[in-house]
Structures are given as structure tokens and as C-alpha cells.
Amino acid sequence: MGNSRGIAMETLLTWEKAQAPLDQVLETTISGLSMDDPRDKQLVMALVYGVVRWQGYLDGIIQQFSSHPLTKMKPLTLVALRVGLYQLIFLDRMPESAAINETVQALKSARQPKWLTGFVNGMLRAMARQRATLPAADEGAAVLSHPAWLVQRWYDLFGPERTRRICWINNTLPPLVVRVNTLRISTDDFIILLQENGIGCERGLFAQDGVRINDFQGPVTALPGYGEGFFVVQDEAAQLVSQLLAPFVSGRYLDGCAGLGGKTLHLAQLLPEGGRVVAVEPSRKRQAMLKDNLRRLGGPEIEIHGETLQVFGAQRHAGFAGVLVDAPCSGLGVIRRQPDIRWQRSLASLQGYQERQRELLAAAAGLVEKRGVLVYATCSIDPMENDEVLAAFIKEHSEFVITPAQEYLPEAARSLCDGQGFFKSTPEQGLDGFFAARMVKNG
């Protein structure tokens, strides 16, 4: 399947089979190919992310036109129909003939039988003829393009109107947001640097070092200042979470679930002289990426440990002035950035995440020194991973007291906190959906 449509179809099939994160599957597929024209790579990415984002909507239309149930179609056939239909509906500049013919040609290149390529060709042409009468992409479970279980759960939690709004925003392209590394350049000077290079941008709405970059199509590495370590890609909501460990003192701070190190590096940027950051990250791949980011951004040395937080807690008992547990979660707050998440989660998986989150918080509790700060965060908007986890933790660890998050945030961000003092951002505010709670250890 040599053309861009074929590569997109191959990527989608691999993703469905592997159940791996879409960005990893796409990176593996593209890195093994030689695409001379960067527009071919951009088309592959647009098709892959677009089809995954709108899969429920596309499937609803395909089912209207097909006498065969989608569950009985060959995976390649269904993927080809999705790729073709996505182009017809969403890629305005794509000629109808190219959308259909190139998709069918990809099937022929994959040596599919003539009857099957004819079926796909006929279906796509029928849908093209009736394009004007197809359902709009803004109502109903299928056209909202989220799995039925999730739509129903959000209906119960947030009500129909808010659910539709969140789903709709999740189906739009997110802005590129970066955090300026103020150890290397001021936020004002970085904005000037972007503007001098013809890149439209604006200050963040909530985070003081956040910059929103408009309509940038190339790789992040091509942005001015990348090699100099002037910035790191990080949504404003994630930037605000790190600030909840304030007031910062010249002590030791622990990032218990460091990942790629966005918040780890932010902590290093926020600490006064004499402050030290320790990071725990069991994944070797994420450790390597954390170290790469650290080399690029510079700053104070960070001590990195390659075991789980539970093992780290059992081995070391020295207290930390602040501990951040940015726990592994469903990611239901970042579907806009990672559209595949919606299709790879279930209600049962939320329960599994909650159990792991409670274990991590329990391990972190013993690492916080007296009067130290513990911050628990997720990139989920589901109470099962947020409010319920906190309620269970406080019940079992009465030495911790919840403190109002809004008191430690910039004024513009204080409205993002609820009556209990929890930080809760959502896609509706132009942010990733995050939850964070700030606690102090008494006694």
C-alpha cells in the first residue's frame, strides 16, 4: 500500500491490532518509510488522526450505506471506507476523484480482490453523491464520535448539553502550547523571537510562562529556540499543577511519576537556590526521553531513579518538602490531543486505574516530611480517578489536610478550582482536562 492513503490504512490497522498509543504506532510506521515530499507525511498524519478522531461518526454513515454489518467487514475494507469518507467530508481541498481513486488504488496495491475494490469504490461514490444530505457532525452518540459507554457516563456526570460540548471540542484540533524555560529566556523575549520568524503566537490564558502558538504545521523541533532549550511542549493546565507545590523552599522535591519530565523540569525551574529535584520513573524509554529533555533545557541537576514509587518509598525514608504524584490515568481529559484514548478505555479500566492511583498515593504519603506538601494530579475528568481517590486517601491518612489550590495559582487561574479547593480544568476552557489536589501533612 504505497501511497499516502495506503500508509494511513496500514497504520490504522496496526493500531487496532496492537492497541498501542496511536502516536507511537504512527512514528514507527513513518520512520521506516522514505517520503521525499513532506506534504505526503502531513497527509498521512491528517488521515490517521482524523479517522481516529471521527471514527464513530464515519462508522455511523458507512452503516447507513452498507447492507453488511460493520462487524462482519474485513478490517482493511472498513479502514479503507473510513479513510475515503474522511477525505470526502473533512478535506475540502481534496478533489473527490483523488479521494476515491487513490483510496481504491491503495486496496489494489494490497492485492485485494476485484469484487472488494469494486464494493469500496461503489460505496464511496454513493456517499459522495449524497454528501449534502449526510448527518451533521454535532449531535447523537455516533456523530459525537465517542464510544457509547463514555457518552452515557458523561451524560450522567455532566448532563447532555455539557457532554455534547466536551465531545465536540475533543473532535477539534488542539492548539500547540509551550512552557518557556525562563532559565534560558524570558517569556516576552521568546514571543518576540517567534514573531520575528513569522510565527503567530500569544501569551497563555492562565499560566504565566505559557505561550500558545497558532497554526504551526511543522515539527516542534523546527520552532526557533528548540535546540537552545528555550521551551518545552506543555499544556497550561499541566504547568499550573506544578505550581501547587508552592511555597517553594530550599529543600528536596520528589516527582513520583516523572514520565517524560515536563513537570519535573518545571519544578527545577521553580525551586530557589539550594532546592533539589528527585525523579522516579521506572520506564527506561521515558527515562531516556527525560534525560534528553534535561540536556536540552539545562538547569540544576536532577536525581533520577528507575524503580516504581512503591519500591522507592520502601527503600528510602528521608522526607521531602514536596511530593508530586502525577498518576497514570485514563487520559480522558486529553482526548483532544490523543484521540485514540476514547476507543481504548472502558468503565472497567477506570476501576483499574483507581486501584493503582490509590497505591501510588499511599506510597507517597510516607515520603512527605512534616508540614510538607503532597500534590495528587491526573489528566482525567472522571471523579472515579479524582474526587473518589482523594476521599479514600484522606479517610486512610488523616494526617493530611486538603488546602485550597486557588491560593497557589495565578489570579487568572483561580476560577479553575471548585468549592472543595480542587483544581479542575476542562477542554471547555481551552485547556487539557486536569485534576489536582494540594494537601499538607500535619503532625
Backbone hydrogen bonds, N-H to C=O, Kabsch-Sander energy under -0.5 kcal/mol:
donor,donor_aa,acceptor,acceptor_aa,energy
7,I,3,N,-2.4
8,A,4,S,-2.4
9,M,5,R,-2.6
10,E,6,G,-2.5
11,T,7,I,-2.3
12,L,8,A,-2.4
13,L,9,M,-2.2
14,T,10,E,-2.3
15,W,11,T,-2.6
16,E,12,L,-2.3
17,K,13,L,-2.0
18,A,14,T,-2.9
19,Q,15,W,-2.4
25,V,21,P,-1.9
26,L,22,L,-2.7
27,E,23,D,-2.2
28,T,24,Q,-2.3
29,T,25,V,-2.3
30,I,26,L,-2.7
31,S,27,E,-2.3
32,G,28,T,-0.9
32,G,29,T,-0.6
33,L,30,I,-1.8
35,M,33,L,-0.7
36,D,34,S,-0.7
40,D,37,D,-1.6
41,K,37,D,-0.9
42,Q,38,P,-2.1
43,L,39,R,-2.2
44,V,40,D,-2.3
45,M,41,K,-2.4
46,A,42,Q,-2.5
47,L,43,L,-2.7
48,V,44,V,-2.7
49,Y,45,M,-2.4
50,G,46,A,-2.0
51,V,47,L,-2.6
52,V,48,V,-2.1
53,R,49,Y,-2.5
54,W,50,G,-2.2
55,Q,52,V,-0.9
58,L,54,W,-2.9
59,D,55,Q,-2.8
60,G,56,G,-1.7
61,I,57,Y,-1.5
62,I,58,L,-2.7
63,Q,59,D,-2.4
64,Q,60,G,-1.0
65,F,61,I,-1.2
65,F,62,I,-0.6
66,S,62,I,-1.0
72,K,69,P,-1.6
73,M,70,L,-1.2
78,L,74,K,-2.2
79,V,75,P,-2.4
80,A,76,L,-2.2
81,L,77,T,-2.1
82,R,78,L,-2.3
83,V,79,V,-2.7
84,G,80,A,-2.6
85,L,81,L,-2.7
86,Y,82,R,-2.6
87,Q,83,V,-1.7
88,L,84,G,-1.8
89,I,85,L,-2.2
90,F,86,Y,-2.9
91,L,86,Y,-0.7
91,L,87,Q,-1.2
92,D,90,F,-1.2
94,M,91,L,-1.6
99,A,95,P,-2.4
100,I,96,E,-2.2
101,N,97,S,-3.0
102,E,98,A,-2.1
103,T,99,A,-0.8
104,V,100,I,-2.4
105,Q,101,N,-2.6
106,A,102,E,-1.6
107,L,103,T,-1.3
108,K,104,V,-2.1
109,S,105,Q,-2.6
110,A,106,A,-1.2
111,R,108,K,-1.9
112,Q,107,L,-1.9
116,L,113,P,-0.5
117,T,113,P,-2.2
118,G,114,K,-2.3
119,F,115,W,-1.8
120,V,116,L,-2.4
121,N,117,T,-2.4
122,G,118,G,-2.5
123,M,119,F,-2.5
124,L,120,V,-2.6
125,R,121,N,-2.1
126,A,122,G,-2.2
127,M,123,M,-2.5
128,A,124,L,-2.2
129,R,125,R,-2.1
130,Q,126,A,-1.4
131,R,128,A,-1.3
133,T,130,Q,-1.6
134,L,131,R,-1.3
138,D,136,A,-0.8
139,E,136,A,-0.6
144,L,140,G,-1.8
145,S,141,A,-0.5
145,S,142,A,-1.0
146,H,141,A,-1.0
150,L,147,P,-0.6
151,V,147,P,-2.2
152,Q,148,A,-2.5
153,R,149,W,-2.0
154,W,150,L,-2.6
155,Y,151,V,-2.4
156,D,152,Q,-2.2
157,L,153,R,-2.1
158,F,154,W,-3.7
159,G,154,W,-0.8
159,G,155,Y,-1.5
163,T,159,G,-2.1
164,R,160,P,-2.6
165,R,161,E,-1.9
166,I,162,R,-2.6
167,C,163,T,-2.7
168,W,164,R,-2.4
169,I,165,R,-2.3
170,N,166,I,-2.5
171,N,167,C,-1.1
171,N,168,W,-0.7
172,T,169,I,-2.0
176,L,213,I,-1.1
177,V,175,P,-0.6
178,V,211,V,-2.4
179,R,232,V,-3.1
180,V,178,V,-0.5
180,V,209,D,-2.8
181,N,230,F,-2.8
182,T,180,V,-1.4
184,R,181,N,-2.5
185,I,181,N,-1.8
190,F,186,S,-2.1
191,I,187,T,-2.2
192,I,188,D,-2.0
193,L,189,D,-2.2
194,L,190,F,-2.3
195,Q,191,I,-2.5
196,E,192,I,-2.6
197,N,193,L,-0.9
197,N,194,L,-0.8
198,G,195,Q,-1.8
199,I,194,L,-2.5
200,G,198,G,-0.6
202,E,212,R,-2.1
204,G,210,G,-2.8
210,G,207,A,-1.4
211,V,178,V,-2.3
212,R,202,E,-3.0
213,I,176,L,-3.1
213,I,211,V,-0.5
214,N,200,G,-2.4
214,N,212,R,-0.5
217,Q,215,D,-0.6
222,A,219,P,-1.9
223,L,220,V,-1.9
226,Y,223,L,-1.8
229,G,226,Y,-1.6
230,F,225,G,-2.7
232,V,179,R,-1.8
234,Q,177,V,-1.5
239,Q,235,D,-1.8
240,L,236,E,-2.1
241,V,237,A,-1.5
242,S,238,A,-1.2
243,Q,239,Q,-0.8
244,L,240,L,-0.5
244,L,241,V,-1.6
245,L,242,S,-1.5
246,A,243,Q,-1.7
251,G,249,V,-2.1
253,Y,276,R,-2.7
254,L,322,G,-2.7
255,D,278,V,-2.8
256,G,254,L,-0.8
256,G,324,L,-2.7
258,A,255,D,-0.6
258,A,280,V,-2.3
261,G,258,A,-2.2
265,L,261,G,-2.8
266,H,262,G,-1.3
267,L,263,K,-2.5
268,A,264,T,-1.9
269,Q,265,L,-1.4
270,L,266,H,-1.8
271,L,267,L,-1.9
275,G,272,P,-2.2
276,R,251,G,-2.4
277,V,301,E,-0.6
278,V,253,Y,-3.1
279,A,303,E,-3.4
280,V,255,D,-2.5
281,E,305,H,-2.8
287,Q,283,S,-2.3
288,A,284,R,-2.4
289,M,285,K,-1.8
290,L,286,R,-2.5
291,K,287,Q,-2.5
292,D,288,A,-2.0
293,N,289,M,-2.4
294,L,290,L,-2.4
295,R,291,K,-2.4
296,R,292,D,-2.0
297,L,293,N,-2.7
298,G,294,L,-2.2
303,E,277,V,-2.1
304,I,302,I,-0.6
305,H,279,A,-2.9
312,F,308,T,-2.6
313,G,309,L,-2.8
314,A,310,Q,-1.7
315,Q,311,V,-1.4
316,R,312,F,-2.0
320,F,367,L,-2.1
321,A,252,R,-2.0
322,G,252,R,-1.1
323,V,373,V,-2.5
324,L,254,L,-3.1
325,V,323,V,-0.5
325,V,375,V,-3.1
326,D,324,L,-0.6
327,A,325,V,-1.4
327,A,377,A,-1.6
333,G,379,C,-2.3
334,V,331,G,-2.0
334,V,379,C,-0.5
337,R,334,V,-0.8
338,Q,334,V,-2.4
341,I,338,Q,-1.9
342,R,339,P,-0.6
343,W,340,D,-1.1
344,Q,340,D,-0.6
344,Q,341,I,-1.5
345,R,342,R,-0.5
350,L,346,S,-1.3
351,Q,347,L,-1.2
352,G,348,A,-1.7
353,Y,349,S,-2.4
354,Q,350,L,-2.3
355,E,351,Q,-2.0
356,R,352,G,-1.7
357,Q,353,Y,-2.7
358,R,354,Q,-2.5
359,E,355,E,-1.6
360,L,356,R,-2.2
361,L,357,Q,-2.4
362,A,358,R,-2.0
363,A,359,E,-2.0
364,A,360,L,-2.1
365,A,361,L,-1.8
366,G,362,A,-0.7
367,L,364,A,-1.8
368,V,364,A,-0.6
368,V,365,A,-1.0
369,E,320,F,-2.2
371,R,441,K,-3.1
372,G,369,E,-2.5
373,V,321,A,-2.4
374,L,439,M,-2.9
375,V,323,V,-2.8
376,Y,437,A,-2.1
377,A,325,V,-2.7
378,T,435,F,-2.0
385,E,382,D,-1.6
386,N,382,D,-0.7
388,E,383,P,-2.6
389,V,383,P,-0.5
390,L,386,N,-2.3
391,A,387,D,-2.5
392,A,388,E,-2.1
393,F,389,V,-2.2
394,I,390,L,-2.7
395,K,391,A,-1.7
396,E,392,A,-1.5
397,H,393,F,-1.9
400,F,397,H,-1.9
401,V,440,V,-2.4
403,T,438,R,-2.9
405,A,421,G,-2.3
407,E,404,P,-1.1
408,Y,405,A,-2.2
409,L,406,Q,-1.2
413,A,410,P,-1.7
414,R,410,P,-0.6
414,R,411,E,-1.1
416,L,413,A,-1.8
417,C,414,R,-1.5
418,D,422,F,-2.4
421,G,418,D,-1.7
423,F,436,A,-2.9
424,K,416,L,-2.8
424,K,422,F,-0.5
425,S,434,F,-2.0
429,Q,426,T,-1.8
430,G,427,P,-2.0
431,L,426,T,-1.2
433,G,333,G,-2.9
434,F,425,S,-0.6
434,F,432,D,-0.8
435,F,378,T,-2.5
436,A,423,F,-2.0
437,A,376,Y,-2.4
438,R,403,T,-0.6
439,M,374,L,-2.6
440,V,401,V,-2.3
441,K,372,G,-2.3
442,N,399,E,-3.4
442,N,440,V,-0.6
